[in-house]
Amino acid sequence: MNIPVLETGVILIVDDNPNNLEVLSETLMDTGWEILIAVNGEGAIAQAEYACPDIILLDVMMPGIDGFTACQRLKLNPVTCDIPIIFMTALSETVDKVKGLSLGAVDYITKPFEHEEVLARIKTHLQIRNLTKQLQIHNQQLQQEIADRLAVETKLQKLTQELEQRVEERTFQLSQALDNFQQAQVRLLQQEKMSTLGELVAGIAHEINNPVNFILGNLNHASEYTQNFIELFQLYQQYYPNPEVEIQQKIDEIDLDFLMQDSPQIMSSMYKGTKRLAQMIHSLRHFSRRDDSVVQPIDIHEGIDSTLLILQYRLKANSERSEIQIIKDYGTLPPVECFPGPLNQVFMNLLANAIDAIEESFVTNANFSKIASSSVHLLSVKDNGKITIRTALHKQGSVVVIKIADNGIGMTEEVKQRLSEPMFTTKPVGKGTGLGLSISRQIIEEKHGGTLSFISEPGKGTEFCIEIPVLSQKV
């Protein structure tokens, strides 16, 4: 960096001796420098504050305040502290020079003056002074540029933060939109599923209901007629103990005594079976209730029992496991205001998942011995699967609590973290859609204003807890 050296300047000469002032003035007259004169220390200080000269030639020995004192005061003044001071003195002792330099002077000129020496020293320090000024100006410019750059960087940083915040907000909005879209998909699937299921079950139940009621209504009469025929046969046997040979042969052929004994039992079995079929139809119609747009007071236990009746075929023993036990611990509950159809669907989802978890825990005796040493607990075929259903009132009777627990395989931490995600399932392809628990959570939390929570440990089973208000907040 090339900084131009300015050879012009303002020189302040301070001396109480007129001869010295005249000599220095004549020496400096042809240089082009502006010359200022002061005859004492006080005047020098005043002129320096007013004119701000580039160099001060200061005599040491002066009346009033001497040069050392004047130099000290100039250096303490923030207006004049940067002005170079050259002492003029006849003192040649080193201690005097050291004192002057320690007070802030930059050089000494000894008396009597040497013309060339005076000019050289003044010119050198004037160049240094001008260079110093230029450096100060340049430093100020650099500082300003740095400040400007820092301001720009601050603005860029602020802009970057704003952009990052906008990106985060946009990402959050897109994530929310995706979640809402998935939730809407789940709702549509649920509505379509419930609508289709309701129509199918209602149609089947309606078609079967009339014949079953017809059979059930006539079985009493058929049983009564059968009993009348039996009593009539008994009277014939009593009063005509020796029938004709052909009649006797027919009696032996059909084993009349067995028919008379077995017929009432057949009628009774038919009645029980038809009654059971009527109960199944009632459960199907109760489970598939499509009046989910209106809150109704219902018996929670009836909904659970209807669901269990539909799932009865899955609870029975098979070649791979023993029968799954159902333990009911029902509390006394008032009618609960809710949406019957969707709530029954929740019971179906949770109970079906409990059965699936228990079935996963069952293994054959051959396989059980191979994995007995593993960290995952499995039920052997000798163990019994068990589902416990508990109901109770909490919070001073304002909330119904329904707990459905199984002793199945349980869940790992990874599965528990992802359990509420739509489309997530641990079941093989074709056995689960991953919508059951997501739909159940929506039904309980959004439709009924309740909560659906669970606790689970691998090898110890899972317990789901439903809490819904007795009096619905939905209009």
Secondary structure, DSSP 4 states (H G I P E B T S, - for coil): ---PPP---EEEEE-S-HHHHHHHHHHHHTTT-EEEEESSHHHHHHHHHHH--SEEEEESS-SSS-HHHHHHHHHHSTTTTTS-EEEEES---HHHHHHHHHHT--EEEESSPPHHHHHHHHHHHHHHHHHHHHHHHHHHHHHHHHHHHHHHHHHHHHHHHHHHHHHHHHHHHHHHHHHHHHHHHHHHHHHHHHHHHHHHHHHHHHHHHHHHHHHHHHHHHHHHHHHHHHHHHHHHHHH-SS--HHHHHHHHHHTHHHHHHHHHHHHHHHHHHHHHHHHHHHHHHHHT---TTS-EEE-HHHHHHHHHHHTHHHHS-BTTB-PPEEEEE------EEE-HHHHHHHHHHHHHHHHHHHHHHB--HHHHHHHTTSSS--B-TTS--EEEEEEEEETTTTEEEEEEEE-S----HHHHHHTTSTT---SPTTT--S-HHHHHHIIIIIISS-EEEEEEETTTEEEEEEEEESS----
